[in-house]
Amino acid sequence: MRNLFATTLLTMLLTQTAHSQEVIKLWPDGAIPNAIAGAQIEEKSDPGNDGIMRISNVSVPTLTAYLPAKNNATGTAVMICPGGGYSILASGHEGVDIAKWFNEMGITAFVLKYRLPNEAIMTNQQEVPLLDAMQGMTLIRQNATKYNIDPNKIGVMGFSAGGHLASTLATHYHRGPKANEVAKPNFAILMYPVITLGEKAHTGSRDKLLGKLNTSAEMLAYYSNELQVSNQTPPTFLVHSEDDKAVPVENSISYYLACLKNNVPVEMHLYPTGGHGYGLRTAKFGSLNTWPAACKAWLTALTATKQN
């Protein structure tokens, strides 16, 4: 009886850390890059009548850590980029819910609250989400020991416009004056992602990221990530619905083909129905309900061996 009590108590102590949270500021106070000095904006959170939490007007970006139970931790970590057309962050079903799902698999999750392009409070607005994502990945890797993470098993996941940000991180971490190998994700999971800013673009995401006047051919190509895949792009998992009216399925297909062309390990799952923005809410869409199991299997196989 005493041994049973001791075992039960130990199990409770080991599992009580599951879903525990820590909020981490990405940048030291007063040192947020591209922020316009003195410009202020009030962050807003709106749960909405549809149950979707929307965060807008982000000026202080953060990571929120969700830790699995210690006795279940695998050493793998994922930074999650919620979608929202670069206008809002759908931080509930494309952030917190996903983090808790990863925790159940023993994966440490970090939800990225990245700044949304806004010329009133920042310069070079198109750079800002990527700067935040690179900093988020850098902080996770630098603190791998603290979180009991394998620094070679840290990936990024993004939904819709967050998928554009995740794919930008995967293809641009080594480009430009802020290039940083420490910010390279070891894998990418892209859910109904915005990929191109060309013909099949989600125009709302494109206009918010670049501004309606900042659409030179060079800029459009630079942030059309199917054109930026190289043999240095990390292994990628893609999910998209063929009836997606917001972000055409060709976005995922073009990225998949670019990965094949550049010998990047890639797996893609296309589903006939599902629309857009479903996250884990897939029960009513038939075969779409299988994407979480497929993703888990892919991730388990990928992280079974050390990644470069």
C-alpha angles and dihedrals in degrees: 000000000000090000091050091052091048092049092049092049092049091050091052092050093048095049100040092087093062111121092005111155137218123180114215124190110228096213134031114257111277094015104083106139119241091008113140109237112248095008111130135187131174116241114228133202120196121181092196129207090268093061094250114132110221123195119192140172094038111183100154108053120207146177119227112204121214112191126202122225109287093235090055102041115127100188092246120122135189130197109213123212112195119214131233109140092275084287101088138359117244088210099167111057093019095041123019095029091051092047091055090048090054091048089057087059092050092256122137111231133200120193110211117217097195128185116263117227109268122157091202093070105023144041123233090013094191090067098051105080090049092048089054093046092049091049091048093052091045093053092048092051093044089053096042093120092051092054096038091244129151103236089215093058103058117121141172130235126192138181124211106314086006084057088056089052092047092049090046089054090048093051104030106039089104098042133093132005093312095054110150127173090197087067094058113119116224090220140001131219112196119192116196086325131194101234110156130050089194132080097329095040126139092239095203092058091044094050093046094048099045103020118241093271098047098074107118116156089248093053093046091051093046092057095038094097098196084070093050101054113120137168086273093063111112125244110285139206118199132194125183140153120231092220094055104137095181101051112020116234089238087079091070093037093055091050091048092052091047090053091051091049091053097042093248113154105247139169124190131190118195121187128195095227138023106095115210140316100022102134106177092340095102107123095109095050102071113218092018085076088075098065096091092054091047091049092048091051092049093047093046092052093044096050095043087086129042115268125214 
